[in-house]
Amino acid sequence: MTIKQKQELIAEVVTLLQAKLEADITQPAPLQNAPQKVEMLTIKECTGEIKGLSEHTIRQLIAQEKLPYIRTGQGKKGKILVSKSALLNYFGGAA
């Protein structure tokens, strides 16, 4: 490949990139990339979402690592929060 051919190829690539950038600027970003709201529930609130579910059962599922959670606060006295979507997914979308 000669130097002239390389320069022509680079010029084509630059032109294509500029056209792509201009097209991206004129089109709005898709809404799919927008962050989704996450609803977190306390253990007591989890029992209200699934009828017949006890606080003990929720704690057991957390201890067995079958249900993801986060603990707010410090140490064992921190409040346990469970994602509502994770809870509903675990129980097959039951409400």
N, C-alpha and C positions, 0 to 999 in steps of 0.2 A: 504494500500500500504506500502510495507516495504521500509526501507532505501535503500536497494540494488536496488529495482525496480525504486525508484525515481532517483537514480544516473544513472541507465541505460537510463531512459527517458531523463534526462538532457543531457547525452552524445549524444543521438540521435539528440536532438534538436540542440546542438552545431555543430554537424557534418553537419546537413542540412543547418544551417545558414552559415557555412564556405563555403559550396558548392555554395550556392546562391550568396554570396559575390564574390567568384571567377568568377562565370558566369557573374555577373554584370560588373566586371572589364574588362573582355575580350570583351564584347559587347559594341559598341559605343552607346551613348545616342541618343534617337530618336530626329529627327529634329523638331517634333511638339512642343517641349518645347522652341524652340528658339523664342525670342521676335520678334514680327512683327513690321514693320515700320508703324508709324501713320502719315498720311499726314494731316496737319492742314491748313485751308483756312481762309483768311480774309473775311469779308462780301462782299467786291467787287469781290473777287475770286469766292465766292459761286455763284454769279450771272452769272459768266462765265461758270460754270459747268452745270447749269440748264438753258436752253434757256427760255426767257420770265419771269424769276424770277427777282424781283426788290430787291434793298437793303432794302426798307421799309418792304417788306414781310419777309425777313430774320430776321430783327429786331423784327417784330411782333411775329414770331415763337419763338424767343428766350425769349421775354417778357412773352409769354404764357407758357413757359417751355415745349414746344413741341419739341425743338431742343436743345440738350446739347451743352454747350460752355465753354470756359475758357476765362478769361480776364487777359491779360498780362499788366504789368505796375501797376500804382497806381491809385486808385479811378476810377471815370467815364471817365477819359481821357485815360485809358488803352485800348489797342487794343483787340477786340473780335476775338477769333479764334474758328472755328467750324471744327470738324473732317469731312474729306471728306466722309468717309464711313458712318457716321451718317447722313449726308446730303443726300447721295444717297439712303440709306435705307429708310429715311422718304418719299422720292419721288418715292419709289418703284423701285430703280435702274435705273431710267431714266437718260440719259446723253445727 
